[in-house]
Amino acid sequence: MSPDQCLGILLPEDGPTDYEWYGLGTPGTSAAADLPRIEVGKIPSDGHHEPAALTALGAVDRLSPVGETLVRRSGAQAVVWACTSGSFIGGLAWARAQADALGRALGVPVTSTALAFHEALSALGQRRVDLLSPYPEDVTRRLVQFLGEGGVDVGHLEVLDCPYAADSHRLDITEAVRTFGRDHGESGVPLLVPDTAVNTLRWLATMNRQAGRVVLTANQVSLWAGLKRLRWPRMPERYLECLARA
């Protein structure tokens, strides 16, 4: 392990200033314990959860200049496009092509939040999930299709219908998970909570209890997949829960 290891995070800049990525991996903070240095590259966005806007947001020529800055100036040795909707909206083949093209452009390993969900489910041996979606109905349907293209079936589904990322960010996500757990009971399948605009890392253990099953969130799987690409030796359980052992 090198003390200079750095994980680059490409994140939509769509309004809120307290996304949890901004405090992770900052030297001298409690959130930096057991993590590499984390640098965030901001992608301009209006935060609109609408298919055409999300497709444009995920264009490689829009992401790569910011990614190049993360690699060349900040020393990122792996990069995650940390936007769930901007990485699943075009389907699984589109998501893979997006990550592959970014990897070629940046010269470092690259993945995305949407691909990280598939990777995490595979590592846990899960092919069926429940879904608590912050997105509107049409974008949620795209996510269900994306999961299905990778062999993952969705059982219980709740749509929270947030038109913008800032609306997702304002959700009381622990209450939403508690309500989901009450309505759908304990289950052997994971509950997915997508959207990196939703801060979740500090509440993972609470959400697991409330849902009565494993909860996988966008920032959780993004961090896990990024650390794997860095070959980071200490997977911090406080941020990753079950994935720290996957």
C-alpha positions in Angstrom: 0.0 0.0 0.0 1.3 3.4 -0.9 0.5 6.4 1.3 0.1 8.4 -1.9 -2.7 6.2 -3.4 -5.5 8.3 -4.7 -9.0 7.4 -5.9 -10.7 9.8 -8.3 -14.4 10.3 -8.1 -16.3 11.9 -11.0 -19.4 13.4 -9.5 -22.2 15.5 -10.9 -22.1 19.1 -9.6 -25.8 19.7 -9.4 -26.5 21.9 -6.3 -25.9 20.4 -2.9 -22.6 21.2 -1.3 -22.7 18.5 1.4 -22.3 15.3 -0.6 -20.5 12.8 1.5 -17.8 12.3 -1.2 -16.5 15.7 -0.4 -15.4 14.7 3.1 -14.1 11.2 2.4 -10.4 10.5 2.2 -9.4 14.1 3.2 -6.2 13.9 5.2 -6.5 14.8 8.8 -10.2 14.1 9.1 -11.9 11.1 10.9 -13.5 10.2 7.6 -10.0 9.6 6.1 -9.2 6.6 8.4 -8.6 3.4 6.5 -9.1 5.2 3.1 -6.8 6.4 0.4 -6.8 10.1 -0.6 -10.0 10.8 -2.5 -10.2 13.6 -5.0 -13.6 14.7 -6.5 -13.9 16.0 -10.1 -17.1 17.9 -10.6 -19.2 17.4 -13.8 -21.5 20.3 -14.4 -25.1 19.2 -14.3 -28.6 20.6 -13.7 -29.4 17.4 -11.8 -32.5 16.6 -13.9 -33.6 13.0 -13.6 -34.8 12.8 -17.2 -33.4 10.3 -19.8 -32.1 12.7 -22.4 -30.4 14.9 -19.8 -28.8 11.8 -18.1 -27.6 10.4 -21.4 -25.9 13.7 -22.2 -24.5 13.9 -18.7 -22.8 10.5 -19.2 -21.2 11.3 -22.5 -17.5 10.3 -22.5 -16.4 13.6 -24.0 -18.0 15.4 -21.2 -16.5 13.2 -18.5 -13.0 12.6 -19.8 -11.5 16.2 -19.5 -12.4 16.2 -15.7 -11.1 12.7 -15.4 -7.8 13.7 -17.0 -7.4 16.4 -14.5 -7.9 13.9 -11.7 -5.3 11.6 -13.1 -2.7 14.2 -14.2 -2.9 16.8 -11.5 -4.3 15.0 -8.5 -2.6 11.6 -9.1 -5.7 9.4 -9.2 -4.7 5.8 -9.9 -8.3 4.6 -10.4 -11.5 6.6 -11.2 -15.2 5.9 -10.5 -18.0 7.7 -12.5 -20.1 8.1 -9.4 -23.5 8.7 -11.0 -25.9 5.8 -11.0 -28.4 7.2 -13.5 -25.7 8.6 -15.7 -24.2 5.2 -16.0 -27.3 2.9 -16.4 -29.5 5.1 -18.5 -28.3 3.7 -21.8 -28.3 0.1 -20.8 -25.6 -2.4 -19.7 -23.7 -2.5 -23.0 -23.7 1.4 -23.0 -22.4 1.4 -19.4 -19.6 -1.0 -20.2 -18.6 1.0 -23.3 -18.7 4.2 -21.3 -16.3 2.8 -18.7 -14.0 1.2 -21.3 -13.8 4.4 -23.3 -13.0 6.4 -20.1 -10.4 3.9 -19.1 -8.6 4.2 -22.5 -8.8 8.0 -22.3 -7.5 8.2 -18.8 -5.0 5.4 -18.8 -6.2 4.1 -15.3 -8.9 1.5 -14.3 -12.3 3.0 -14.5 -15.8 1.8 -13.4 -19.1 3.4 -12.6 -21.8 3.2 -9.9 -24.2 1.2 -12.1 -21.5 -1.3 -13.0 -20.5 -1.5 -9.3 -24.0 -2.5 -8.4 -23.7 -5.5 -10.7 -20.2 -6.3 -9.5 -21.3 -6.2 -5.8 -24.3 -8.4 -6.4 -22.2 -10.9 -8.2 -19.7 -10.9 -5.3 -22.5 -11.6 -2.9 -24.0 -14.3 -5.1 -27.3 -12.4 -5.4 -29.5 -12.5 -8.5 -32.7 -11.0 -7.1 -33.2 -7.7 -5.3 -35.7 -5.3 -4.0 -35.4 -1.7 -5.1 -36.1 1.6 -3.4 -35.7 4.1 -6.3 -35.4 7.9 -5.7 -35.9 8.4 -9.5 -39.1 9.1 -11.4 -41.0 6.1 -12.9 -39.5 6.3 -16.4 -35.9 6.4 -15.1 -36.7 3.6 -12.6 -37.9 1.5 -15.5 -34.5 2.0 -17.2 -32.8 0.9 -14.0 -34.9 -2.3 -13.7 -34.1 -3.0 -17.4 -30.3 -2.4 -16.8 -30.4 -4.8 -13.8 -32.2 -7.4 -15.8 -29.7 -7.2 -18.7 -27.1 -8.4 -16.1 -29.3 -11.2 -14.9 -30.7 -9.5 -11.8 -34.5 -9.6 -11.2 -36.3 -7.0 -9.2 -39.0 -8.1 -6.7 -40.6 -5.4 -4.5 -40.2 -1.9 -6.0 -40.9 1.5 -4.5 -40.6 4.7 -6.6 -39.9 7.9 -4.7 -40.3 10.1 -7.8 -37.6 12.7 -7.2 -37.3 14.9 -10.4 -33.9 16.3 -9.5 -30.8 15.1 -7.7 -31.3 17.8 -5.1 -34.7 16.3 -4.3 -33.1 12.9 -3.8 -30.5 14.5 -1.5 -33.2 16.0 0.7 -34.9 12.6 1.3 -35.0 11.2 4.8 -33.5 8.0 3.5 -33.5 6.1 6.8 -37.2 6.8 7.2 -37.8 5.7 3.6 -35.9 2.4 4.2 -37.8 1.9 7.5 -41.1 2.3 5.7 -40.0 -0.1 3.0 -39.0 -2.7 5.6 -42.3 -2.3 7.4 -44.3 -2.7 4.1 -42.3 -5.6 2.7 -40.9 -7.4 5.7 -37.6 -9.1 6.2 -36.2 -10.8 3.1 -33.2 -12.8 2.0 -32.6 -10.5 -1.0 -30.7 -7.2 -0.9 -32.4 -3.8 -1.0 -30.8 -1.5 -3.5 -30.8 2.3 -2.8 -29.4 4.0 -6.0 -28.5 7.6 -6.6 -25.1 9.0 -5.3 -26.9 12.2 -4.4 -28.3 10.3 -1.4 -25.8 10.3 1.6 -25.9 6.8 3.1 -22.5 5.7 4.3 -22.9 6.7 7.9 -26.3 5.0 8.2 -25.6 1.7 6.5 -25.8 -0.4 9.7 -29.0 1.4 10.7 -30.6 0.8 7.3 -29.7 -2.9 7.4 -31.6 -3.2 10.7 -34.5 -1.2 9.4 -34.8 -3.1 6.2 -34.3 -6.5 7.8 -31.8 -7.4 5.1 -28.6 -6.3 3.4 -28.9 -2.7 2.0 -26.6 -1.8 -0.9 -26.4 1.9 -1.7 -24.9 3.9 -4.6 -22.0 5.4 -2.7 -21.3 2.2 -0.8 -20.8 0.1 -4.0 -19.0 3.0 -5.7 -16.4 3.2 -2.9 -16.0 -0.6 -2.8 -15.5 -0.9 -6.5 -13.0 2.0 -6.5 -11.0 0.6 -3.7 -10.8 -2.8 -5.5 -9.3 -1.1 -8.5 -6.7 0.5 -6.3 -6.0 -2.9 -4.7 -6.6 -1.2 -1.4 -5.8 -3.7 1.3 -8.1 -2.6 4.1 -11.8 -2.5 3.2 -13.4 -0.4 5.9 -16.4 -2.1 7.3 -17.9 1.1 8.6 -18.4 2.4 5.1 -18.9 -0.9 3.3 -20.7 -3.3 5.7 -21.0 -6.7 4.1 -18.9 -5.7 1.1 -15.9 -5.3 3.2 -15.7 -9.1 3.3 -16.9 -9.8 -0.3 
